[in-house]
């Protein structure tokens, strides 16, 4: 059997699961809130705010996900060089 039932009784397993799930839930929550703010801001009556948010959305939609992930992964390393 590929999954050992004794694994669920180990504290390290639950610590690792919490280490993975916590940032995922946090990122989901932040993205929902940020997405709502941007969506509401794009419907604003203020032209400058609409334009800034249109450029923000355009920029992140035009970037391939892989390029964005590589940039984010390597950003902390570039500050230490």
HUHU-V244028 format. One record per backbone hydrogen bond with DSSP energy under -1.0 kcal/mol. NH is the residue of the N-H (numbers start at 1). CO is the residue of the C=O. If there is no record, write none. Layout:
NH_CO ; NH_CO
This chain:
7_4 ; 9_6 ; 10_7 ; 14_10 ; 15_11 ; 16_12 ; 17_13 ; 18_14 ; 19_15 ; 20_16 ; 21_17 ; 22_18 ; 24_20 ; 25_21 ; 26_22 ; 27_23 ; 28_24 ; 29_25 ; 30_26 ; 31_27 ; 32_28 ; 33_29 ; 34_30 ; 35_31 ; 36_32 ; 37_33 ; 38_34 ; 39_35 ; 40_36 ; 41_37 ; 42_38 ; 44_41 ; 50_46 ; 51_47 ; 52_48 ; 53_49 ; 54_50 ; 55_51 ; 56_52 ; 57_53 ; 58_54 ; 59_55 ; 60_56 ; 61_57 ; 62_58 ; 68_64 ; 69_65 ; 70_66 ; 71_67 ; 72_68 ; 73_69 ; 74_70 ; 75_71 ; 78_74
